[in-house]
Amino acid sequence: MLAALSILDTHLMVAQTWAWVTMINDRVPQQGVTAALDSTFSGDSPCAMCCAISQERQDKQEQAPIPESEPTAKFPPASWSHADLVFPPASTYLPPLRDMEIVVLARQDEPPLPPPQFG
């Protein structure tokens, strides 16, 4: 679980939240609530902690491995339409009728006349 939290940069999210709360707390007495919120989230005057977090994110992004040049996923041909992907042609699943042998079983005996009556 600790590895998953590290991969998701949870520590940076917690640090950023702490920096914002601290900035708001420090700025409210001088600027008021509205101005403190605006100056905190505008990004015009970040604190030292915000700058350090931004630098850490930039360093992580630069160190990230370069993705492969060839895609590993296989895409459907461009000639297919969206309707073909949702409703594929029936011929892909059913053999053509000319290749099937149709056997019709007919009833040989006739029903009794008159029909039976109950009661």
DSSP file (Angstrom, degrees, kcal/mol; ACC not computed):
  #  RESIDUE AA STRUCTURE BP1 BP2  ACC     N-H-->O    O-->H-N    N-H-->O    O-->H-N    TCO  KAPPA ALPHA  PHI   PSI    X-CA   Y-CA   Z-CA
    1    1 A M     >        0   0    0      0, 0.0     4,-2.2     0, 0.0     5,-0.2   0.000 360.0 360.0 360.0 -35.9    0.0    0.0    0.0
    2    2 A L  H  >  +     0   0    0      1,-0.2     4,-1.9     2,-0.2     5,-0.1   0.884 360.0  51.4 -64.7 -38.1    2.9    2.3    0.7
    3    3 A A  H  > S+     0   0    0      2,-0.2     4,-2.5     1,-0.2    -1,-0.2   0.905 109.1  50.4 -65.6 -40.6    4.3    1.7   -2.8
    4    4 A A  H  > S+     0   0    0      1,-0.2     4,-2.0     2,-0.2    -2,-0.2   0.906 110.1  49.8 -64.3 -41.1    1.0    2.5   -4.3
    5    5 A L  H  <>S+     0   0    0     -4,-2.2     5,-2.5     1,-0.2     6,-0.4   0.868 111.7  49.3 -64.6 -35.4    0.7    5.8   -2.4
    6    6 A S  H ><5S+     0   0    0     -4,-1.9     3,-1.3     3,-0.2    -2,-0.2   0.902 109.4  50.7 -70.1 -41.0    4.3    6.6   -3.5
    7    7 A I  H 3<5S+     0   0    0     -4,-2.5    -2,-0.2     1,-0.3    -1,-0.2   0.872 109.1  51.9 -64.2 -36.3    3.5    5.9   -7.1
    8    8 A L  T 3<5S-     0   0    0     -4,-2.0    -1,-0.3    -5,-0.2    -2,-0.2   0.402 112.0-121.7 -81.1   3.5    0.4    8.1   -7.0
    9    9 A D  T <>5 +     0   0    0     -3,-1.3     4,-1.8    -5,-0.1     3,-0.4   0.863  56.5 156.0  58.2  38.8    2.5   11.0   -5.5
   10   10 A T  H  >< +     0   0    0     -5,-2.5     4,-2.6     1,-0.2     5,-0.2   0.863  67.8  59.2 -63.0 -35.4    0.3   11.1   -2.4
   11   11 A H  H  > S+     0   0    0     -6,-0.4     4,-2.1     1,-0.2    -1,-0.2   0.863 106.0  48.3 -63.0 -34.3    3.1   12.6   -0.4
   12   12 A L  H  > S+     0   0    0     -3,-0.4     4,-2.5     2,-0.2    -1,-0.2   0.869 110.2  51.4 -72.9 -35.9    3.2   15.6   -2.8
   13   13 A M  H  X S+     0   0    0     -4,-1.8     4,-2.2     2,-0.2    -2,-0.2   0.911 111.9  46.7 -65.6 -40.8   -0.6   16.0   -2.7
   14   14 A V  H  X S+     0   0    0     -4,-2.6     4,-2.5     2,-0.2    -2,-0.2   0.922 113.3  48.9 -65.8 -43.5   -0.5   16.1    1.1
   15   15 A A  H  X S+     0   0    0     -4,-2.1     4,-2.3    -5,-0.2    -2,-0.2   0.894 111.1  50.1 -63.5 -39.6    2.4   18.5    1.1
   16   16 A Q  H  X S+     0   0    0     -4,-2.5     4,-2.4     2,-0.2    -1,-0.2   0.908 110.8  49.2 -65.9 -41.5    0.6   20.8   -1.4
   17   17 A T  H  X S+     0   0    0     -4,-2.2     4,-2.5     2,-0.2    -2,-0.2   0.919 111.2  49.6 -62.6 -43.0   -2.6   20.7    0.7
   18   18 A W  H  X S+     0   0    0     -4,-2.5     4,-2.4     1,-0.2    -2,-0.2   0.900 110.5  51.0 -62.1 -40.5   -0.5   21.6    3.8
   19   19 A A  H  X S+     0   0    0     -4,-2.3     4,-2.5     2,-0.2    -2,-0.2   0.914 110.7  48.1 -64.2 -42.8    1.2   24.5    1.9
   20   20 A W  H  X S+     0   0    0     -4,-2.4     4,-2.7     2,-0.2     5,-0.2   0.928 111.9  48.9 -64.0 -44.8   -2.2   25.9    0.8
   21   21 A V  H  X S+     0   0    0     -4,-2.5     4,-2.6     1,-0.2    -1,-0.2   0.919 113.2  47.9 -61.2 -43.3   -3.7   25.7    4.3
   22   22 A T  H  X S+     0   0    0     -4,-2.4     4,-2.3     2,-0.2    -1,-0.2   0.907 111.5  50.1 -64.2 -41.9   -0.6   27.4    5.7
   23   23 A M  H  X S+     0   0    0     -4,-2.5     4,-2.1     2,-0.2    -2,-0.2   0.923 112.5  46.5 -62.5 -44.8   -0.7   30.1    3.1
   24   24 A I  H  X S+     0   0    0     -4,-2.7     4,-2.1     1,-0.2    -2,-0.2   0.933 112.6  50.3 -63.5 -44.6   -4.3   30.8    3.7
   25   25 A N  H  < S+     0   0    0     -4,-2.6    -1,-0.2    -5,-0.2    -2,-0.2   0.879 114.3  44.6 -61.5 -38.7   -3.8   30.9    7.5
   26   26 A D  H  < S+     0   0    0     -4,-2.3     4,-0.4    -5,-0.2    -1,-0.2   0.832 117.8  43.3 -74.6 -32.1   -0.9   33.3    7.1
   27   27 A R  H  X>S+     0   0    0     -4,-2.1     4,-2.9    -5,-0.2     5,-0.6   0.727  93.4  77.7 -90.3 -22.8   -2.6   35.6    4.6
   28   28 A V  H  X5S+     0   0    0     -4,-2.1     4,-2.0     1,-0.2    -1,-0.2   0.895  91.3  53.0 -58.5 -44.0   -6.1   35.9    6.1
   29   29 A P  H  45S+     0   0    0      0, 0.0    -1,-0.2     0, 0.0    -2,-0.1   0.876 119.9  33.1 -62.3 -34.9   -5.1   38.4    8.9
   30   30 A Q  H  45S+     0   0    0     -4,-0.4    -2,-0.2    -3,-0.4    -3,-0.1   0.867 134.2  22.9 -86.2 -37.8   -3.5   40.9    6.4
   31   31 A Q  H  <5S-     0   0    0     -4,-2.9     4,-0.4     1,-0.2    -3,-0.2   0.680 100.8-118.0-107.4 -21.2   -5.7   40.4    3.3
   32   32 A G     X< -     0   0    0     -4,-2.0     4,-2.0    -5,-0.6    -1,-0.2  -0.233  39.9 -72.1  94.1 166.3   -9.0   39.0    4.4
   33   33 A V  H  > S+     0   0    0      2,-0.2     4,-2.5     1,-0.2     5,-0.2   0.939 128.1  45.3 -65.6 -50.4  -10.6   35.6    3.5
   34   34 A T  H  > S+     0   0    0      1,-0.2     4,-2.5     2,-0.2    -1,-0.2   0.934 116.8  43.8 -63.3 -47.9  -11.5   36.4   -0.2
   35   35 A A  H  > S+     0   0    0     -4,-0.4     4,-2.6     2,-0.2    -1,-0.2   0.866 113.0  53.2 -66.5 -35.7   -8.2   38.0   -1.1
   36   36 A A  H  X S+     0   0    0     -4,-2.0     4,-1.9     2,-0.2    -2,-0.2   0.916 110.8  46.4 -65.3 -42.7   -6.2   35.3    0.8
   37   37 A L  H  X S+     0   0    0     -4,-2.5     4,-2.3     2,-0.2    -2,-0.2   0.927 113.5  49.2 -64.1 -44.4   -8.0   32.6   -1.2
   38   38 A D  H  X S+     0   0    0     -4,-2.5     4,-1.2     1,-0.2    -2,-0.2   0.923 114.1  44.4 -61.5 -44.9   -7.5   34.4   -4.5
   39   39 A S  H  X S+     0   0    0     -4,-2.6     6,-0.7     1,-0.2     4,-0.6   0.813 113.5  51.9 -72.4 -28.4   -3.8   35.0   -3.9
   40   40 A T  H  < S+     0   0    0     -4,-1.9     3,-0.3    -5,-0.2    -2,-0.2   0.937 119.0  32.5 -70.8 -46.3   -3.2   31.4   -2.6
   41   41 A F  H  < S+     0   0    0     -4,-2.3    -2,-0.2     1,-0.2    -1,-0.2   0.492 102.5  75.5 -94.7  -3.8   -4.8   29.7   -5.6
   42   42 A S  H  < S-     0   0    0     -4,-1.2    -1,-0.2    -5,-0.2    -2,-0.1   0.820  89.1-137.9 -75.8 -28.9   -3.9   32.1   -8.4
   43   43 A G  S  < S+     0   0    0     -4,-0.6    -3,-0.1    -3,-0.3    -4,-0.1   0.483  71.7 114.8  85.7   1.9   -0.3   31.0   -8.4
   44   44 A D  S    S+     0   0    0      1,-0.3    -4,-0.1    -5,-0.2    -5,-0.1   0.851  86.0  24.0 -74.1 -34.6    1.0   34.5   -8.7
   45   45 A S  S    S-     0   0    0     -6,-0.7    -1,-0.3    -5,-0.0    -2,-0.1  -0.619  81.0-178.6-132.7  74.9    2.8   34.5   -5.3
   46   46 A P        -     0   0    0      0, 0.0     2,-0.1     0, 0.0    -6,-0.1  -0.368  24.7-120.3 -73.5 154.0    3.6   30.9   -4.3
   47   47 A C     >  -     0   0    0     -7,-0.1     4,-2.0     1,-0.1     5,-0.1  -0.270  32.3 -97.2 -82.2 176.2    5.3   30.2   -1.0
   48   48 A A  H  > S+     0   0    0      1,-0.2     4,-2.1     2,-0.2     5,-0.1   0.871 124.7  53.1 -64.1 -37.2    8.6   28.4   -0.7
   49   49 A M  H  > S+     0   0    0      2,-0.2     4,-2.3     1,-0.2    -1,-0.2   0.903 107.8  50.6 -66.3 -40.4    6.9   25.1    0.0
   50   50 A C  H  > S+     0   0    0      1,-0.2     4,-2.4     2,-0.2    -1,-0.2   0.896 110.3  50.3 -62.5 -40.3    4.8   25.4   -3.2
   51   51 A C  H  X S+     0   0    0     -4,-2.0     4,-2.2     2,-0.2    -2,-0.2   0.899 110.7  49.1 -64.7 -40.4    8.0   26.2   -5.2
   52   52 A A  H  X S+     0   0    0     -4,-2.1     4,-2.2     2,-0.2    -2,-0.2   0.898 111.9  48.5 -66.1 -40.7    9.7   23.1   -3.8
   53   53 A I  H  X S+     0   0    0     -4,-2.3     4,-2.4     2,-0.2    -2,-0.2   0.910 111.3  50.2 -65.6 -42.4    6.7   20.9   -4.6
   54   54 A S  H  X S+     0   0    0     -4,-2.4     4,-2.0     1,-0.2    -2,-0.2   0.904 111.0  49.0 -62.3 -41.4    6.6   22.2   -8.1
   55   55 A Q  H  X S+     0   0    0     -4,-2.2     4,-2.5     2,-0.2    -2,-0.2   0.890 109.9  51.9 -65.0 -39.8   10.3   21.6   -8.6
   56   56 A E  H  X S+     0   0    0     -4,-2.2     4,-2.3     2,-0.2    -2,-0.2   0.909 110.2  48.4 -63.3 -43.1    9.9   18.0   -7.2
   57   57 A R  H  X S+     0   0    0     -4,-2.4     4,-2.0     2,-0.2    -1,-0.2   0.896 111.9  49.5 -64.5 -39.5    7.1   17.3   -9.7
   58   58 A Q  H  X S+     0   0    0     -4,-2.0     4,-2.0     2,-0.2    -2,-0.2   0.907 110.8  49.5 -66.7 -41.5    9.2   18.7  -12.6
   59   59 A D  H  X S+     0   0    0     -4,-2.5     4,-1.7     1,-0.2    -2,-0.2   0.903 110.8  50.1 -63.4 -41.7   12.2   16.6  -11.6
   60   60 A K  H  X S+     0   0    0     -4,-2.3     4,-0.7     1,-0.2    -1,-0.2   0.886 109.9  50.9 -63.3 -38.3   10.0   13.4  -11.4
   61   61 A Q  H  < S+     0   0    0     -4,-2.0     3,-0.4     1,-0.2    -1,-0.2   0.874 109.8  49.4 -68.5 -36.5    8.6   14.2  -14.8
   62   62 A E  H  < S+     0   0    0     -4,-2.0    -1,-0.2     1,-0.2    -2,-0.2   0.829 111.9  49.0 -71.0 -30.9   12.0   14.6  -16.4
   63   63 A Q  H  < S+     0   0    0     -4,-1.7    -1,-0.2    -5,-0.2    -2,-0.2   0.547  85.3 114.7 -85.1  -7.6   13.2   11.3  -14.8
   64   64 A A  S  < S-     0   0    0     -4,-0.7    -3,-0.0    -3,-0.4    -4,-0.0  -0.320  78.3 -99.2 -63.5 144.3   10.2    9.4  -16.1
   65   65 A P        -     0   0    0      0, 0.0    -1,-0.1     0, 0.0    -2,-0.1  -0.321  37.4-109.1 -65.2 148.1   11.0    6.7  -18.6
   66   66 A I        -     0   0    0     -3,-0.1     3,-0.1     1,-0.1    -3,-0.0  -0.621  38.0-114.7 -76.8 131.1   10.4    7.6  -22.2
   67   67 A P        -     0   0    0      0, 0.0    -1,-0.1     0, 0.0    -3,-0.0  -0.256  40.3 -87.3 -65.1 155.8    7.4    5.6  -23.6
   68   68 A E        -     0   0    0      1,-0.1     4,-0.1     2,-0.1     0, 0.0  -0.250  27.4-133.9 -61.6 149.6    8.0    3.1  -26.4
   69   69 A S  S    S+     0   0    0     -3,-0.1    -1,-0.1     2,-0.1     0, 0.0   0.783  90.8  60.6 -77.8 -26.2    8.0    4.4  -29.9
   70   70 A E  S    S-     0   0    0      2,-0.0     2,-0.1     1,-0.0    -2,-0.1  -0.862  90.0-121.2-102.6 133.4    5.8    1.6  -31.2
   71   71 A P        -     0   0    0      0, 0.0    -2,-0.1     0, 0.0    -1,-0.0  -0.458  12.2-155.1 -70.0 143.2    2.3    1.2  -29.7
   72   72 A T  S    S+     0   0    0     -2,-0.1     2,-0.2    -4,-0.1    -2,-0.0   0.687  70.0  85.6 -90.9 -19.8    1.7   -2.2  -28.1
   73   73 A A  S    S-     0   0    0      1,-0.0     2,-0.5     0, 0.0     0, 0.0  -0.564  76.2-131.6 -82.2 145.9   -2.1   -2.1  -28.5
   74   74 A K        -     0   0    0     -2,-0.2    -2,-0.1     0, 0.0    -1,-0.0  -0.861  20.8-155.1 -99.3 128.1   -3.6   -3.3  -31.8
   75   75 A F        -     0   0    0     -2,-0.5     3,-0.1     1,-0.1     0, 0.0  -0.734  22.2-105.6-101.5 149.5   -6.1   -0.9  -33.3
   76   76 A P        -     0   0    0      0, 0.0    -1,-0.1     0, 0.0     9,-0.0  -0.348  52.2 -83.5 -67.6 154.8   -9.0   -1.9  -35.7
   77   77 A P    >   -     0   0    0      0, 0.0     3,-1.4     0, 0.0     0, 0.0  -0.214  33.9-121.6 -57.9 150.0   -8.5   -1.0  -39.3
   78   78 A A  T 3  S+     0   0    0      1,-0.3     0, 0.0    -3,-0.1     0, 0.0   0.694 107.0  70.5 -67.8 -18.1   -9.5    2.5  -40.2
   79   79 A S  T 3  S+     0   0    0      2,-0.1    -1,-0.3     0, 0.0     2,-0.2   0.679  79.2  94.7 -75.2 -15.6  -12.0    1.2  -42.8
   80   80 A W    <   -     0   0    0     -3,-1.4     2,-0.2     1,-0.1     0, 0.0  -0.486  69.5-141.2 -73.8 145.4  -14.3   -0.1  -40.0
   81   81 A S     >  -     0   0    0     -2,-0.2     4,-1.2     1,-0.1     3,-0.3  -0.559  26.0-106.4 -97.2 169.8  -17.0    2.2  -39.0
   82   82 A H  H  > S+     0   0    0      1,-0.2     4,-1.8     2,-0.2     5,-0.2   0.850 120.9  58.4 -63.6 -33.4  -18.2    2.7  -35.4
   83   83 A A  H  > S+     0   0    0      1,-0.2     4,-3.3     2,-0.2    -1,-0.2   0.864 101.8  54.6 -65.3 -34.9  -21.3    0.6  -36.2
   84   84 A D  H  4 S+     0   0    0     -3,-0.3    -1,-0.2     1,-0.2    -2,-0.2   0.844 107.5  50.2 -66.7 -32.7  -19.1   -2.3  -37.2
   85   85 A L  H  < S+     0   0    0     -4,-1.2    -1,-0.2     1,-0.1    -2,-0.2   0.871 119.9  34.9 -73.1 -35.9  -17.4   -2.2  -33.8
   86   86 A V  H  < S+     0   0    0     -4,-1.8    -2,-0.2     1,-0.3    -3,-0.2   0.906 134.8  23.5 -83.5 -44.8  -20.6   -2.2  -31.9
   87   87 A F  S  < S-     0   0    0     -4,-3.3    -1,-0.3    -5,-0.2    -2,-0.1  -0.793  83.5-159.3-122.2  85.4  -22.7   -4.4  -34.2
   88   88 A P        -     0   0    0      0, 0.0    -3,-0.1     0, 0.0    -4,-0.1  -0.262  36.5 -85.4 -64.6 153.5  -20.3   -6.6  -36.2
   89   89 A P    >   -     0   0    0      0, 0.0     3,-1.5     0, 0.0     4,-0.3  -0.280  32.8-127.7 -58.2 142.9  -21.6   -8.1  -39.4
   90   90 A A  G >> S+     0   0    0      1,-0.3     4,-2.4     2,-0.2     3,-1.7   0.777 103.0  72.5 -64.1 -26.2  -23.4  -11.4  -38.8
   91   91 A S  G 34 S+     0   0    0      1,-0.3    -1,-0.3     2,-0.2     0, 0.0   0.697  86.9  64.0 -66.3 -16.8  -21.3  -13.1  -41.4
   92   92 A T  G <4 S+     0   0    0     -3,-1.5    -1,-0.3     1,-0.1    -2,-0.2   0.714 116.0  28.4 -76.9 -18.1  -18.3  -13.1  -39.0
   93   93 A Y  T <4 S+     0   0    0     -3,-1.7    -2,-0.2    -4,-0.3    -1,-0.1   0.700 116.5  56.8-112.0 -27.8  -20.2  -15.3  -36.6
   94   94 A L  S  < S-     0   0    0     -4,-2.4    -1,-0.1     1,-0.0     3,-0.1  -0.869  79.8-121.9-110.4 138.3  -22.6  -17.4  -38.8
   95   95 A P        -     0   0    0      0, 0.0     5,-0.1     0, 0.0    -3,-0.1  -0.438  45.3 -89.2 -70.5 152.3  -21.5  -19.6  -41.7
   96   96 A P    >   -     0   0    0      0, 0.0     3,-1.4     0, 0.0     4,-0.4  -0.278  35.1-118.9 -59.3 149.1  -23.1  -18.8  -45.0
   97   97 A L  G >  S+     0   0    0      1,-0.3     3,-1.3     2,-0.2     5,-0.1   0.804 109.1  65.0 -62.6 -30.9  -26.4  -20.5  -45.6
   98   98 A R  G 3  S+     0   0    0      1,-0.3    -1,-0.3     3,-0.1     0, 0.0   0.741 101.2  51.4 -67.9 -20.2  -25.2  -22.3  -48.7
   99   99 A D  G <  S+     0   0    0     -3,-1.4     2,-0.3     2,-0.0    -1,-0.3   0.538  97.1  84.5 -91.7  -7.5  -22.7  -24.3  -46.6
  100  100 A M  S <  S-     0   0    0     -3,-1.3     2,-0.6    -4,-0.4     0, 0.0  -0.716  71.4-138.3 -98.1 147.1  -25.3  -25.4  -44.1
  101  101 A E        -     0   0    0     -2,-0.3     2,-0.6     2,-0.0    -3,-0.1  -0.912  17.7-152.5-102.4 119.8  -27.5  -28.5  -44.5
  102  102 A I        -     0   0    0     -2,-0.6     2,-0.5    -5,-0.1    -2,-0.0  -0.819   9.6-168.2 -97.2 123.0  -31.0  -27.7  -43.3
  103  103 A V        -     0   0    0     -2,-0.6     2,-0.6     2,-0.0    -2,-0.0  -0.949   2.3-163.7-113.1 124.0  -33.0  -30.7  -42.1
  104  104 A V        -     0   0    0     -2,-0.5     2,-0.7     2,-0.0    -2,-0.0  -0.933   6.2-154.6-109.4 121.3  -36.7  -30.4  -41.6
  105  105 A L        -     0   0    0     -2,-0.6     2,-0.3     2,-0.0    -2,-0.0  -0.851  14.3-164.4 -96.4 117.8  -38.3  -33.0  -39.4
  106  106 A A        -     0   0    0     -2,-0.7     2,-0.4     1,-0.0    -2,-0.0  -0.701  25.4-107.4-101.0 154.2  -42.0  -33.4  -40.3
  107  107 A R        -     0   0    0     -2,-0.3    -1,-0.0     1,-0.2    -2,-0.0  -0.660  27.8-167.2 -80.3 129.9  -44.6  -35.1  -38.2
  108  108 A Q        +     0   0    0     -2,-0.4     2,-0.3     2,-0.1    -1,-0.2   0.852  63.7  66.2 -89.8 -36.7  -45.6  -38.4  -39.8
  109  109 A D  S    S-     0   0    0      1,-0.0    -2,-0.0     0, 0.0     0, 0.0  -0.622  79.9-126.2 -90.2 148.6  -48.7  -39.3  -37.9
  110  110 A E        -     0   0    0     -2,-0.3     3,-0.1     1,-0.1    -2,-0.1  -0.614  30.5-100.7 -91.1 151.0  -51.9  -37.3  -38.1
  111  111 A P        -     0   0    0      0, 0.0    -1,-0.1     0, 0.0     2,-0.1  -0.303  49.5 -89.9 -66.7 154.9  -53.6  -35.9  -35.0
  112  112 A P        -     0   0    0      0, 0.0     0, 0.0     0, 0.0     0, 0.0  -0.379  48.2-112.0 -68.4 140.9  -56.7  -37.9  -33.8
  113  113 A L  S    S+     0   0    0      2,-0.1    -3,-0.0    -3,-0.1     0, 0.0  -0.940  97.2  27.9-115.1 139.3  -60.0  -36.8  -35.3
  114  114 A P  S    S-     0   0    0      0, 0.0     3,-0.1     0, 0.0    -1,-0.0   0.792 104.2-110.1 -63.3 161.6  -62.2  -35.5  -33.7
  115  115 A P        -     0   0    0      0, 0.0    -2,-0.1     0, 0.0     2,-0.0  -0.274  42.5 -94.2 -59.6 146.7  -59.9  -33.8  -31.1
  116  116 A P        -     0   0    0      0, 0.0     2,-0.5     0, 0.0     0, 0.0  -0.336  38.3-148.6 -65.3 143.9  -60.2  -35.4  -27.6
  117  117 A Q        -     0   0    0     -3,-0.1     2,-0.4    -2,-0.0     0, 0.0  -0.944   4.6-151.8-117.7 134.9  -62.7  -33.8  -25.3
  118  118 A F              0   0    0     -2,-0.5     0, 0.0     1,-0.2     0, 0.0  -0.841 360.0 360.0-104.3 137.4  -62.2  -33.7  -21.6
  119  119 A G              0   0    0     -2,-0.4    -1,-0.2     0, 0.0     0, 0.0   0.452 360.0 360.0 115.4 360.0  -65.1  -33.5  -19.1
